[in-house]
Amino acid sequence: MLVATTTRGRIMALTLYDVSVTSFLQTLGPVSGYLNKGLKWATENGHDPEAIVETRLCGDMLPFRFQILSVCHHTQGAIEGAKAGLFLPPGAVGDVDYAGLQAHVAEAIAYLKAETPDAINALEGNDMVFQLGERKMPFTVEGFLLSFSLPNLHFHATTGYDILRHKGAPLGKRDYMGAMRLTGPIA
């Protein structure tokens, strides 16, 4: 169990499930939503969705396809890596079209929704390694999820959002934020 002290001096307990799976799902939902909204916009405005898949914000940045696949890799793939004790860069997936990207995101959401808090919380404190070629970076599971996968998830989710905005899709901040963890209805 992860523990934090609030500004009011109270102890607040957070579980590994709370800070990983729940947070991953909060980001994956909007990624699915902005993919749907982007496709609708492209279709209604005569833009080829398959051209969006290859769009880059600048020449040395990987395309939209990579950004969305990385979102999946740093959510579903991160949990799979945590369970195995080893996380590797994503393998080649070939040419994935816009519909294929939507399917990958839906698969990641379904995978994470099937995870139980007990199964994820049991991973806390386990050792794991991120291996990049011959280079091995040791982590605990929670260190990996919080300091590596979560920041990467937000980077790639934001970059995918930015590419669609750059192309002209009518997205706003609410399209990215996801379901907030409110304590009651908005007054």
C-alpha positions in Angstrom: 0.0 0.0 0.0 1.3 3.4 -0.9 0.8 6.1 1.8 0.8 9.8 1.4 0.2 12.7 3.9 -2.3 15.2 2.8 -1.9 19.0 3.3 -4.2 18.7 6.3 -1.8 16.2 7.9 -4.0 13.2 7.4 -2.7 9.9 6.1 -4.1 8.8 2.8 -3.7 5.3 1.6 -3.4 4.6 -2.1 -3.0 1.2 -3.6 -0.9 0.3 -6.6 -4.2 -0.5 -8.5 -5.5 3.0 -7.7 -2.4 4.8 -9.1 -1.9 2.5 -12.1 -4.9 0.7 -13.5 -7.4 3.4 -12.4 -5.2 6.2 -13.8 -4.5 4.2 -17.0 -8.2 3.8 -17.6 -8.8 7.5 -16.9 -6.5 8.3 -19.8 -7.5 5.4 -22.2 -11.1 6.4 -22.1 -10.4 9.9 -23.5 -7.9 8.4 -26.1 -10.7 6.2 -27.3 -13.1 9.2 -27.3 -10.7 11.5 -29.2 -10.0 8.8 -31.8 -13.8 8.5 -32.3 -14.3 12.2 -32.5 -11.3 12.5 -34.8 -12.7 9.9 -37.2 -16.1 11.5 -37.2 -14.5 14.9 -38.0 -12.3 13.4 -40.8 -15.2 11.6 -42.4 -17.5 14.6 -42.3 -14.8 17.0 -43.6 -13.3 14.9 -46.4 -10.1 14.0 -44.7 -8.5 10.6 -45.1 -8.2 9.0 -41.7 -5.3 6.8 -43.0 -3.4 10.0 -43.7 -3.8 11.0 -40.1 -2.2 7.7 -39.0 1.1 8.9 -40.7 0.9 12.5 -39.4 3.9 13.8 -37.4 4.1 17.1 -35.5 7.7 17.5 -36.7 10.0 15.5 -38.9 12.0 13.8 -36.1 8.9 12.7 -34.1 7.2 9.4 -34.7 3.7 9.4 -36.3 0.3 9.3 -34.8 0.2 5.5 -35.2 3.2 5.1 -32.9 1.7 7.6 -30.4 -1.5 5.6 -30.0 0.2 2.2 -30.0 2.6 3.6 -27.3 -0.5 4.5 -25.2 -1.5 0.9 -25.2 2.1 -0.3 -24.6 2.4 1.9 -21.5 -0.9 0.7 -20.0 -1.7 -2.9 -20.9 1.9 -3.6 -21.8 3.1 -2.1 -18.6 0.9 -4.3 -16.5 1.9 -7.4 -18.5 5.6 -6.4 -18.0 5.0 -5.8 -14.3 3.6 -9.4 -14.0 6.5 -10.8 -16.0 9.1 -8.8 -14.3 10.4 -7.6 -17.6 9.3 -4.7 -19.9 10.6 -4.4 -23.4 10.1 -1.7 -26.1 7.2 -2.4 -28.3 7.8 -4.9 -31.1 7.0 -4.2 -34.7 3.2 -4.2 -35.3 3.3 -3.5 -39.0 0.9 -1.1 -40.7 -2.0 -0.4 -38.4 -4.8 1.6 -39.9 -7.1 4.1 -38.0 -9.6 1.3 -37.2 -6.8 -0.9 -36.0 -5.6 1.8 -33.6 -9.2 2.1 -32.2 -9.2 -1.7 -31.7 -5.8 -1.7 -29.9 -7.2 1.0 -27.5 -10.4 -1.0 -26.9 -8.3 -4.1 -26.2 -6.2 -2.3 -23.7 -9.3 -1.0 -21.9 -10.9 -4.5 -21.8 -7.6 -6.0 -20.5 -7.3 -3.4 -17.7 -11.0 -3.7 -16.7 -10.5 -7.4 -16.3 -7.6 -6.9 -13.7 -8.5 -7.1 -10.1 -7.2 -4.8 -7.4 -5.8 -7.8 -5.4 -3.8 -9.1 -8.4 -2.3 -5.7 -9.1 -1.6 -4.8 -5.5 0.2 -8.2 -5.0 2.8 -6.9 -7.5 3.9 -4.1 -5.2 7.6 -4.3 -4.2 8.4 -6.9 -6.9 11.5 -6.3 -8.9 11.3 -5.7 -12.6 13.6 -4.6 -15.4 13.1 -2.4 -18.4 15.4 -3.8 -21.0 16.5 -1.7 -24.0 18.9 -3.8 -26.1 21.7 -4.8 -23.8 20.9 -2.0 -21.3 18.9 -3.1 -18.2 17.2 -0.6 -15.9 16.1 -2.1 -12.6 12.9 -0.9 -10.9 10.3 -2.0 -8.4 7.0 -2.5 -10.0 5.6 0.6 -8.4 8.7 2.6 -9.3 8.4 1.5 -12.9 4.7 2.2 -13.2 4.8 5.6 -11.6 8.1 7.0 -12.8 8.3 5.4 -16.3 5.0 4.1 -17.7 2.7 6.8 -16.4 4.8 9.7 -17.7 5.2 7.9 -21.0 1.5 7.3 -21.2 0.7 11.0 -20.8 3.3 12.0 -23.3 2.0 9.8 -26.0 -1.7 10.4 -25.2 -1.1 14.1 -25.3 0.9 13.9 -28.6 -1.8 11.9 -30.2 -4.4 14.5 -29.1 -2.1 17.3 -30.4 -1.7 15.7 -33.8 -5.5 15.5 -34.2 -5.9 19.1 -33.0 -3.1 20.1 -35.4 -5.0 18.5 -38.3 -8.1 20.4 -37.3 -10.2 18.0 -35.3 -12.4 20.0 -32.9 -11.0 18.7 -29.6 -10.9 20.5 -26.3 -9.4 20.0 -22.9 -12.4 17.9 -21.7 -11.8 15.5 -24.6 -8.5 14.7 -22.8 -9.3 14.8 -19.1 -11.4 11.7 -18.7 -13.7 10.9 -15.9 -12.7 12.7 -12.8 -12.9 10.9 -9.4 -15.6 13.2 -7.9 -17.1 12.5 -4.4 -20.5 13.5 -5.6 -22.5 15.2 -8.3 -21.4 18.5 -9.7 -23.4 21.3 -8.1 
